[in-house]
Amino acid sequence: MRAVACVVLIFAFACTRAASTGGAGQSGGTADAGSPPSADAGAVSDDGGTNDAGTPSDDAGVTDAGFAPDAGPGDAGPPATIGAVDCPQAPPLLWSRTIADSFDFRIAADQNGNLYWIEYDSVPRWFLVSADSDGRDRYRVALPGTEAARAFVVSSGKVLLSQGTTIEGYDAATGAPAWTLDMKAAYPGSSAVSGYVDLGNGDVAMSLNSGLYFIDIGSGKVIWSQAGPKDGYSTLTSNGAGSIVVSADAVGSAADYFVLDSAGAQKWRQRIDGATGTAPWLSDVPWLPMASAGGISPSNRYVAVPRPGSDG
């Protein structure tokens, strides 16, 4: 999805908010010091980090025969609900601006209300752009690569994004380059990032066809990795406290789902029939959309919620 040239981009505070028991908070940069971005001091070489031997040997996504297939949950009680605060009939416009180039659909905000987004022109050249909560420009930084910017996370004082197999970190306050991680060089066979999620503990999980990686947002070091199955991992959702739910080995309507903690230890694994992706993780266990049924699963490992468009 993209916005065409010269589209008026309008920013206003959303009035509806989720009321939940969990969720990931994101921290971004401080107020702009007014100085332009500094030159890139060079790439941070990936020394593998803790537990990373370069050739991961943990669970490679093979179906775990220890758990019987779960064909659907039995209702052990209603799932958690999400409350909302109604918007006023006429939300106030805070500010607006016209984008001369094209605009990427992803926008991120930090705890100070600063906004971050990606723009690109016809060359194409890609730019990381930031404005404060009043719409004043903070910086516009040209990205080094010509490939589209994909992963986009603002957390731990950094803006993290990817271009192809290269992952880049920028200082959220100034836009100065902080580190660069070439995944193809460090992990041969890696393709472009296919999935990512902020773990909420200073790390981000990245899925490539070569495996699953936990990356320290502050330093750009891979701190944990696990080789991937042939078709890679998918469905990355975090509870915002370091844990993640992942799916793999989909055949027909069934796939393996498993939960990893912040150290990469597997908490449980189960082959589930009928689940499609994950909903936000808003309780003690992850939420999985299913065509029918709602409530806690028979294993008490996840909450089954109605799949969009289903009758459940």
Number of C-alpha atoms within 10 A of each C-alpha: 7 10 15 13 14 13 14 13 12 12 15 12 11 8 11 12 12 12 13 14 13 15 18 16 14 20 20 24 23 17 15 18 9 11 12 14 17 12 9 12 11 10 15 15 14 19 13 17 17 12 13 19 13 18 14 19 12 13 14 17 23 11 16 15 10 9 12 10 15 16 14 19 21 15 15 13 11 12 17 15 12 11 11 12 10 9 11 9 6 6 11 9 10 12 13 13 13 11 15 14 17 19 23 18 11 15 15 18 21 22 14 13 18 24 23 24 18 25 24 21 13 8 7 13 15 26 20 19 18 26 19 19 18 13 16 12 15 22 23 20 19 16 19 11 14 13 15 16 22 20 20 22 24 26 27 21 20 26 28 25 22 22 20 21 18 19 23 26 26 24 22 28 22 23 25 21 22 23 22 24 22 19 22 16 12 16 17 11 12 18 17 19 22 17 19 23 20 28 27 21 18 19 24 22 25 23 26 25 20 25 24 26 25 27 24 18 26 19 17 24 23 26 20 22 28 21 22 24 17 13 14 20 26 23 20 21 25 29 23 19 17 20 22 25 26 21 25 23 20 17 9 8 10 18 21 22 24 19 22 17 16 17 14 20 12 16 13 13 21 21 23 22 18 18 26 19 19 23 17 14 23 23 17 12 15 21 27 24 22 23 18 16 19 24 20 23 20 15 11 12 18 19 31 28 24 20 21 11 7 10 9 14
